[in-house]
Amino acid sequence: MRKADLVNQISEKTGIPKVDVLMTLEEMFREIKHSLSKGENIYIRGFGSFITKKRAAKIGRNIKKNVAVHIPEHFIPAFKPAKEFVAEVKKTSIAE
């Protein structure tokens, strides 16, 4: 499912115009990105958590030049689903 499909489904189920649904989703994504970039985690009960994970500094290799490269400590975004979310997905027997 793509974002356009999600907008269409929400619009059909709620009766809210597609433009309004799209604006709401875009603002939600923007707010999640902004909060995570400030180091704030987002917890949505029954759905999951958007968190940042710390990656330690390490030495990598550039195999083309055969030299060691220092990779500094950094943070990456991650999603941790809630137990209810996982249980709901496990119940489905649809395989692609």
N, CA, C and O atoms as CSV, one atom per row, in Angstrom:
chain,resi,resn,atom,element,x,y,z
A,1,MET,N,N,0.843,-1.179,0.000
A,1,MET,CA,C,0.000,0.000,0.000
A,1,MET,C,C,0.888,1.241,0.000
A,1,MET,O,O,1.848,1.330,0.765
A,2,ARG,N,N,0.563,2.176,-0.846
A,2,ARG,CA,C,1.292,3.445,-0.911
A,2,ARG,C,C,0.506,4.524,-0.164
A,2,ARG,O,O,-0.619,4.304,0.284
A,3,LYS,N,N,1.128,5.686,-0.047
A,3,LYS,CA,C,0.483,6.779,0.678
A,3,LYS,C,C,-0.837,7.174,0.006
A,3,LYS,O,O,-1.824,7.442,0.691
A,4,ALA,N,N,-0.859,7.210,-1.326
A,4,ALA,CA,C,-2.081,7.581,-2.047
A,4,ALA,C,C,-3.206,6.581,-1.759
A,4,ALA,O,O,-4.364,6.972,-1.610
A,5,ASP,N,N,-2.863,5.291,-1.681
A,5,ASP,CA,C,-3.869,4.272,-1.363
A,5,ASP,C,C,-4.410,4.471,0.051
A,5,ASP,O,O,-5.609,4.336,0.296
A,6,LEU,N,N,-3.515,4.791,0.968
A,6,LEU,CA,C,-3.916,5.035,2.354
A,6,LEU,C,C,-4.852,6.238,2.442
A,6,LEU,O,O,-5.864,6.191,3.142
A,7,VAL,N,N,-4.517,7.310,1.734
A,7,VAL,CA,C,-5.363,8.511,1.713
A,7,VAL,C,C,-6.738,8.166,1.157
A,7,VAL,O,O,-7.755,8.581,1.714
A,8,ASN,N,N,-6.776,7.411,0.065
A,8,ASN,CA,C,-8.059,7.023,-0.540
A,8,ASN,C,C,-8.908,6.201,0.427
A,8,ASN,O,O,-10.107,6.444,0.564
A,9,GLN,N,N,-8.294,5.239,1.088
A,9,GLN,CA,C,-9.043,4.385,2.021
A,9,GLN,C,C,-9.602,5.178,3.200
A,9,GLN,O,O,-10.767,5.020,3.565
A,10,ILE,N,N,-8.765,6.032,3.792
A,10,ILE,CA,C,-9.221,6.837,4.928
A,10,ILE,C,C,-10.340,7.773,4.496
A,10,ILE,O,O,-11.324,7.950,5.214
A,11,SER,N,N,-10.187,8.369,3.324
A,11,SER,CA,C,-11.198,9.287,2.811
A,11,SER,C,C,-12.532,8.571,2.588
A,11,SER,O,O,-13.590,9.101,2.926
A,12,GLU,N,N,-12.475,7.373,2.019
A,12,GLU,CA,C,-13.704,6.615,1.765
A,12,GLU,C,C,-14.392,6.191,3.063
A,12,GLU,O,O,-15.617,6.260,3.167
A,13,LYS,N,N,-13.609,5.754,4.052
A,13,LYS,CA,C,-14.182,5.262,5.304
A,13,LYS,C,C,-14.715,6.372,6.196
A,13,LYS,O,O,-15.677,6.159,6.935
A,14,THR,N,N,-14.099,7.569,6.139
A,14,THR,CA,C,-14.497,8.645,7.043
A,14,THR,C,C,-15.354,9.718,6.387
A,14,THR,O,O,-16.050,10.462,7.077
A,15,GLY,N,N,-15.309,9.806,5.058
A,15,GLY,CA,C,-16.051,10.848,4.365
A,15,GLY,C,C,-15.328,12.185,4.360
A,15,GLY,O,O,-15.879,13.185,3.901
A,16,ILE,N,N,-14.101,12.216,4.865
A,16,ILE,CA,C,-13.293,13.436,4.862
A,16,ILE,C,C,-12.669,13.582,3.475
A,16,ILE,O,O,-12.208,12.590,2.911
A,17,PRO,N,N,-12.642,14.790,2.909
A,17,PRO,CA,C,-12.043,14.983,1.581
A,17,PRO,C,C,-10.579,14.526,1.547
A,17,PRO,O,O,-9.848,14.659,2.529
A,18,LYS,N,N,-10.175,13.989,0.397
A,18,LYS,CA,C,-8.822,13.463,0.232
A,18,LYS,C,C,-7.752,14.510,0.527
A,18,LYS,O,O,-6.709,14.191,1.097
A,19,VAL,N,N,-8.007,15.747,0.142
A,19,VAL,CA,C,-7.031,16.819,0.360
A,19,VAL,C,C,-6.771,17.008,1.855
A,19,VAL,O,O,-5.627,17.178,2.276
A,20,ASP,N,N,-7.842,16.978,2.651
A,20,ASP,CA,C,-7.700,17.150,4.097
A,20,ASP,C,C,-6.971,15.965,4.729
A,20,ASP,O,O,-6.141,16.143,5.621
A,21,VAL,N,N,-7.287,14.753,4.260
A,21,VAL,CA,C,-6.613,13.562,4.777
A,21,VAL,C,C,-5.129,13.627,4.446
A,21,VAL,O,O,-4.286,13.343,5.297
A,22,LEU,N,N,-4.807,14.003,3.207
A,22,LEU,CA,C,-3.404,14.108,2.787
A,22,LEU,C,C,-2.658,15.149,3.614
A,22,LEU,O,O,-1.529,14.905,4.039
A,23,MET,N,N,-3.275,16.305,3.846
A,23,MET,CA,C,-2.634,17.352,4.650
A,23,MET,C,C,-2.390,16.866,6.076
A,23,MET,O,O,-1.343,17.150,6.658
A,24,THR,N,N,-3.348,16.139,6.639
A,24,THR,CA,C,-3.213,15.616,7.995
A,24,THR,C,C,-2.076,14.598,8.071
A,24,THR,O,O,-1.250,14.652,8.983
A,25,LEU,N,N,-2.034,13.673,7.115
A,25,LEU,CA,C,-0.957,12.679,7.101
A,25,LEU,C,C,0.415,13.331,6.937
A,25,LEU,O,O,1.368,12.974,7.630
A,26,GLU,N,N,0.505,14.286,6.017
A,26,GLU,CA,C,1.781,14.976,5.791
A,26,GLU,C,C,2.243,15.689,7.057
A,26,GLU,O,O,3.425,15.651,7.399
A,27,GLU,N,N,1.316,16.337,7.747
A,27,GLU,CA,C,1.672,17.036,8.984
A,27,GLU,C,C,2.092,16.038,10.069
A,27,GLU,O,O,3.014,16.307,10.839
A,28,MET,N,N,1.417,14.891,10.127
A,28,MET,CA,C,1.798,13.865,11.096
A,28,MET,C,C,3.219,13.373,10.824
A,28,MET,O,O,4.029,13.265,11.745
A,29,PHE,N,N,3.521,13.075,9.555
A,29,PHE,CA,C,4.877,12.631,9.195
A,29,PHE,C,C,5.910,13.697,9.522
A,29,PHE,O,O,6.986,13.392,10.036
A,30,ARG,N,N,5.579,14.946,9.223
A,30,ARG,CA,C,6.500,16.065,9.492
A,30,ARG,C,C,6.762,16.190,10.993
A,30,ARG,O,O,7.899,16.409,11.411
A,31,GLU,N,N,5.715,16.052,11.794
A,31,GLU,CA,C,5.852,16.171,13.247
A,31,GLU,C,C,6.661,15.012,13.824
A,31,GLU,O,O,7.457,15.209,14.741
A,32,ILE,N,N,6.463,13.811,13.296
A,32,ILE,CA,C,7.255,12.658,13.742
A,32,ILE,C,C,8.728,12.891,13.431
A,32,ILE,O,O,9.581,12.681,14.293
A,33,LYS,N,N,9.036,13.320,12.216
A,33,LYS,CA,C,10.433,13.589,11.834
A,33,LYS,C,C,11.040,14.671,12.711
A,33,LYS,O,O,12.174,14.540,13.173
A,34,HIS,N,N,10.284,15.742,12.940
A,34,HIS,CA,C,10.784,16.863,13.739
A,34,HIS,C,C,11.067,16.425,15.179
A,34,HIS,O,O,12.109,16.756,15.744
A,35,SER,N,N,10.138,15.685,15.757
A,35,SER,CA,C,10.316,15.231,17.141
A,35,SER,C,C,11.509,14.290,17.274
A,35,SER,O,O,12.300,14.416,18.208
A,36,LEU,N,N,11.639,13.349,16.344
A,36,LEU,CA,C,12.768,12.422,16.396
A,36,LEU,C,C,14.101,13.139,16.188
A,36,LEU,O,O,15.104,12.778,16.804
A,37,SER,N,N,14.113,14.150,15.324
A,37,SER,CA,C,15.363,14.882,15.090
A,37,SER,C,C,15.781,15.679,16.320
A,37,SER,O,O,16.961,15.990,16.484
A,38,LYS,N,N,14.818,16.015,17.194
A,38,LYS,CA,C,15.132,16.695,18.456
A,38,LYS,C,C,15.465,15.708,19.564
A,38,LYS,O,O,15.805,16.113,20.675
A,39,GLY,N,N,15.370,14.408,19.270
A,39,GLY,CA,C,15.670,13.395,20.271
A,39,GLY,C,C,14.478,12.988,21.112
A,39,GLY,O,O,14.641,12.280,22.106
A,40,GLU,N,N,13.285,13.417,20.739
A,40,GLU,CA,C,12.072,13.068,21.478
A,40,GLU,C,C,11.426,11.833,20.850
A,40,GLU,O,O,11.206,11.796,19.640
A,41,ASN,N,N,11.125,10.834,21.659
A,41,ASN,CA,C,10.438,9.647,21.177
A,41,ASN,C,C,8.931,9.901,21.160
A,41,ASN,O,O,8.426,10.743,21.903
A,42,ILE,N,N,8.220,9.163,20.305
A,42,ILE,CA,C,6.778,9.305,20.189
A,42,ILE,C,C,6.146,7.960,20.526
A,42,ILE,O,O,6.489,6.938,19.932
A,43,TYR,N,N,5.220,7.967,21.487
A,43,TYR,CA,C,4.550,6.752,21.923
A,43,TYR,C,C,3.070,6.855,21.594
A,43,TYR,O,O,2.390,7.769,22.059
A,44,ILE,N,N,2.566,5.915,20.788
A,44,ILE,CA,C,1.150,5.879,20.434
A,44,ILE,C,C,0.584,4.565,20.970
A,44,ILE,O,O,0.853,3.493,20.426
A,45,ARG,N,N,-0.198,4.661,22.035
A,45,ARG,CA,C,-0.728,3.484,22.722
A,45,ARG,C,C,-1.531,2.613,21.749
A,45,ARG,O,O,-2.375,3.112,21.005
A,46,GLY,N,N,-1.257,1.322,21.766
A,46,GLY,CA,C,-1.956,0.377,20.917
A,46,GLY,C,C,-1.400,0.284,19.508
A,46,GLY,O,O,-1.799,-0.599,18.749
A,47,PHE,N,N,-0.487,1.177,19.141
A,47,PHE,CA,C,0.094,1.172,17.796
A,47,PHE,C,C,1.586,0.880,17.851
A,47,PHE,O,O,2.060,-0.092,17.263
A,48,GLY,N,N,2.326,1.735,18.567
A,48,GLY,CA,C,3.760,1.510,18.684
A,48,GLY,C,C,4.503,2.783,19.040
A,48,GLY,O,O,3.904,3.813,19.349
A,49,SER,N,N,5.827,2.685,18.990
A,49,SER,CA,C,6.687,3.805,19.366
A,49,SER,C,C,7.656,4.127,18.246
A,49,SER,O,O,8.268,3.236,17.656
A,50,PHE,N,N,7.785,5.407,17.964
A,50,PHE,CA,C,8.816,5.892,17.056
A,50,PHE,C,C,9.954,6.362,17.956
A,50,PHE,O,O,9.782,7.288,18.749
A,51,ILE,N,N,11.108,5.727,17.834
A,51,ILE,CA,C,12.224,6.014,18.726
A,51,ILE,C,C,13.494,6.247,17.924
A,51,ILE,O,O,13.559,5.952,16.731
A,52,THR,N,N,14.504,6.784,18.606
A,52,THR,CA,C,15.823,6.897,17.988
A,52,THR,C,C,16.745,5.899,18.667
A,52,THR,O,O,16.716,5.735,19.886
A,53,LYS,N,N,17.559,5.240,17.866
A,53,LYS,CA,C,18.525,4.285,18.390
A,53,LYS,C,C,19.925,4.821,18.149
A,53,LYS,O,O,20.228,5.357,17.082
A,54,LYS,N,N,20.777,4.669,19.161
A,54,LYS,CA,C,22.146,5.152,19.082
A,54,LYS,C,C,23.033,4.084,18.448
A,54,LYS,O,O,23.029,2.930,18.875
A,55,ARG,N,N,23.780,4.470,17.442
A,55,ARG,CA,C,24.762,3.594,16.824
A,55,ARG,C,C,26.142,4.061,17.262
A,55,ARG,O,O,26.490,5.229,17.090
A,56,ALA,N,N,26.920,3.161,17.823
A,56,ALA,CA,C,28.245,3.509,18.342
A,56,ALA,C,C,29.211,3.812,17.196
A,56,ALA,O,O,29.030,3.357,16.067
A,57,ALA,N,N,30.228,4.582,17.518
A,57,ALA,CA,C,31.281,4.863,16.546
A,57,ALA,C,C,32.002,3.560,16.212
A,57,ALA,O,O,32.155,2.688,17.067
A,58,LYS,N,N,32.439,3.437,14.972
A,58,LYS,CA,C,33.143,2.218,14.576
A,58,LYS,C,C,34.078,2.509,13.407
A,58,LYS,O,O,34.049,3.582,12.806
A,59,ILE,N,N,34.886,1.537,13.117
A,59,ILE,CA,C,35.798,1.640,11.985
A,59,ILE,C,C,35.236,0.791,10.856
A,59,ILE,O,O,35.009,-0.408,11.014
A,60,GLY,N,N,35.014,1.438,9.710
A,60,GLY,CA,C,34.545,0.727,8.525
A,60,GLY,C,C,35.675,0.634,7.521
A,60,GLY,O,O,36.772,1.133,7.775
A,61,ARG,N,N,35.426,0.004,6.385
A,61,ARG,CA,C,36.458,-0.125,5.363
A,61,ARG,C,C,35.916,0.312,4.021
A,61,ARG,O,O,34.789,-0.022,3.656
A,62,ASN,N,N,36.728,1.066,3.282
A,62,ASN,CA,C,36.438,1.381,1.898
A,62,ASN,C,C,37.165,0.312,1.092
A,62,ASN,O,O,38.385,0.382,0.942
A,63,ILE,N,N,36.443,-0.671,0.573
A,63,ILE,CA,C,37.111,-1.801,-0.071
A,63,ILE,C,C,37.726,-1.441,-1.419
A,63,ILE,O,O,38.644,-2.122,-1.877
A,64,LYS,N,N,37.240,-0.392,-2.054
A,64,LYS,CA,C,37.844,0.016,-3.333
A,64,LYS,C,C,39.250,0.561,-3.120
A,64,LYS,O,O,40.166,0.257,-3.885
A,65,LYS,N,N,39.416,1.369,-2.072
A,65,LYS,CA,C,40.726,1.980,-1.788
A,65,LYS,C,C,41.503,1.222,-0.726
A,65,LYS,O,O,42.671,1.519,-0.477
A,66,ASN,N,N,40.857,0.239,-0.095
A,66,ASN,CA,C,41.466,-0.564,0.968
A,66,ASN,C,C,42.008,0.301,2.112
A,66,ASN,O,O,43.149,0.146,2.548
A,67,VAL,N,N,41.151,1.215,2.581
A,67,VAL,CA,C,41.535,2.070,3.713
A,67,VAL,C,C,40.451,2.002,4.788
A,67,VAL,O,O,39.277,1.772,4.496
A,68,ALA,N,N,40.866,2.206,6.022
A,68,ALA,CA,C,39.924,2.237,7.139
A,68,ALA,C,C,39.251,3.605,7.184
A,68,ALA,O,O,39.893,4.632,6.964
A,69,VAL,N,N,37.957,3.605,7.469
A,69,VAL,CA,C,37.182,4.842,7.538
A,69,VAL,C,C,36.512,4.902,8.904
A,69,VAL,O,O,35.885,3.936,9.338
A,70,HIS,N,N,36.646,6.037,9.579
A,70,HIS,CA,C,35.998,6.218,10.881
A,70,HIS,C,C,34.545,6.617,10.666
A,70,HIS,O,O,34.259,7.607,9.992
A,71,ILE,N,N,33.636,5.848,11.237
A,71,ILE,CA,C,32.211,6.165,11.173
A,71,ILE,C,C,31.827,6.670,12.562
A,71,ILE,O,O,31.879,5.912,13.530
A,72,PRO,N,N,31.441,7.948,12.668
A,72,PRO,CA,C,31.141,8.514,13.989
A,72,PRO,C,C,29.847,7.962,14.583
A,72,PRO,O,O,29.026,7.370,13.883
A,73,GLU,N,N,29.687,8.169,15.877
A,73,GLU,CA,C,28.460,7.806,16.578
A,73,GLU,C,C,27.303,8.582,15.956
A,73,GLU,O,O,27.440,9.766,15.649
A,74,HIS,N,N,26.177,7.926,15.771
A,74,HIS,CA,C,25.021,8.603,15.183
A,74,HIS,C,C,23.731,7.928,15.654
A,74,HIS,O,O,23.758,6.857,16.259
A,75,PHE,N,N,22.624,8.566,15.368
A,75,PHE,CA,C,21.308,8.061,15.756
A,75,PHE,C,C,20.505,7.730,14.508
A,75,PHE,O,O,20.602,8.416,13.491
A,76,ILE,N,N,19.705,6.663,14.600
A,76,ILE,CA,C,18.834,6.285,13.491
A,76,ILE,C,C,17.400,6.172,13.998
A,76,ILE,O,O,17.180,5.817,15.156
A,77,PRO,N,N,16.424,6.470,13.146
A,77,PRO,CA,C,15.029,6.313,13.564
A,77,PRO,C,C,14.629,4.846,13.524
A,77,PRO,O,O,15.142,4.081,12.708
A,78,ALA,N,N,13.714,4.454,14.404
A,78,ALA,CA,C,13.226,3.079,14.444
A,78,ALA,C,C,11.773,3.079,14.895
A,78,ALA,O,O,11.306,4.020,15.538
A,79,PHE,N,N,11.070,2.013,14.549
A,79,PHE,CA,C,9.683,1.842,14.982
A,79,PHE,C,C,9.585,0.540,15.752
A,79,PHE,O,O,10.048,-0.503,15.291
A,80,LYS,N,N,8.981,0.608,16.925
A,80,LYS,CA,C,8.767,-0.592,17.739
A,80,LYS,C,C,7.262,-0.764,17.899
A,80,LYS,O,O,6.614,0.032,18.578
A,81,PRO,N,N,6.697,-1.813,17.269
A,81,PRO,CA,C,5.243,-1.994,17.350
A,81,PRO,C,C,4.791,-2.398,18.748
A,81,PRO,O,O,5.521,-3.057,19.489
A,82,ALA,N,N,3.566,-1.987,19.095
A,82,ALA,CA,C,2.963,-2.353,20.376
A,82,ALA,C,C,2.530,-3.817,20.333
A,82,ALA,O,O,2.376,-4.400,19.260
A,83,LYS,N,N,2.340,-4.393,21.504
A,83,LYS,CA,C,1.930,-5.799,21.591
A,83,LYS,C,C,0.609,-6.040,20.856
A,83,LYS,O,O,0.451,-7.057,20.181
A,84,GLU,N,N,-0.339,-5.106,20.986
A,84,GLU,CA,C,-1.631,-5.243,20.312
A,84,GLU,C,C,-1.453,-5.245,18.796
A,84,GLU,O,O,-2.118,-6.000,18.087
A,85,PHE,N,N,-0.552,-4.397,18.305
A,85,PHE,CA,C,-0.256,-4.293,16.877
A,85,PHE,C,C,0.302,-5.627,16.372
A,85,PHE,O,O,-0.150,-6.153,15.354
A,86,VAL,N,N,1.271,-6.158,17.079
A,86,VAL,CA,C,1.900,-7.427,16.702
A,86,VAL,C,C,0.880,-8.559,16.725
A,86,VAL,O,O,0.856,-9.394,15.820
A,87,ALA,N,N,0.042,-8.591,17.752
A,87,ALA,CA,C,-0.975,-9.641,17.865
A,87,ALA,C,C,-1.957,-9.572,16.696
A,87,ALA,O,O,-2.354,-10.607,16.160
A,88,GLU,N,N,-2.347,-8.379,16.304
A,88,GLU,CA,C,-3.284,-8.208,15.193
A,88,GLU,C,C,-2.680,-8.705,13.883
A,88,GLU,O,O,-3.359,-9.350,13.085
A,89,VAL,N,N,-1.410,-8.403,13.668
A,89,VAL,CA,C,-0.735,-8.839,12.439
A,89,VAL,C,C,-0.554,-10.358,12.449
A,89,VAL,O,O,-0.694,-11.002,11.410
A,90,LYS,N,N,-0.248,-10.924,13.593
A,90,LYS,CA,C,-0.068,-12.375,13.694
A,90,LYS,C,C,-1.356,-13.139,13.418
A,90,LYS,O,O,-1.316,-14.270,12.932
A,91,LYS,N,N,-2.504,-12.526,13.727
A,91,LYS,CA,C,-3.796,-13.191,13.505
A,91,LYS,C,C,-4.092,-13.398,12.028
A,91,LYS,O,O,-4.758,-14.364,11.655
A,92,THR,N,N,-3.603,-12.500,11.190
A,92,THR,CA,C,-3.909,-12.600,9.759
A,92,THR,C,C,-3.131,-13.747,9.144
A,92,THR,O,O,-1.987,-14.004,9.519
A,93,SER,N,N,-3.744,-14.425,8.213
A,93,SER,CA,C,-3.092,-15.551,7.556
A,93,SER,C,C,-2.824,-15.253,6.091
A,93,SER,O,O,-2.640,-16.178,5.299
A,94,ILE,N,N,-2.799,-13.990,5.719
A,94,ILE,CA,C,-2.570,-13.604,4.333
A,94,ILE,C,C,-1.066,-13.614,4.070
A,94,ILE,O,O,-0.302,-12.957,4.778
A,95,ALA,N,N,-0.653,-14.347,3.070
A,95,ALA,CA,C,0.757,-14.392,2.686
A,95,ALA,C,C,0.884,-13.899,1.243
A,95,ALA,O,O,0.105,-14.285,0.371
A,96,GLU,N,N,1.858,-13.058,1.011
A,96,GLU,CA,C,2.055,-12.535,-0.351
A,96,GLU,C,C,3.024,-13.391,-1.108
A,96,GLU,O,O,3.318,-13.111,-2.270
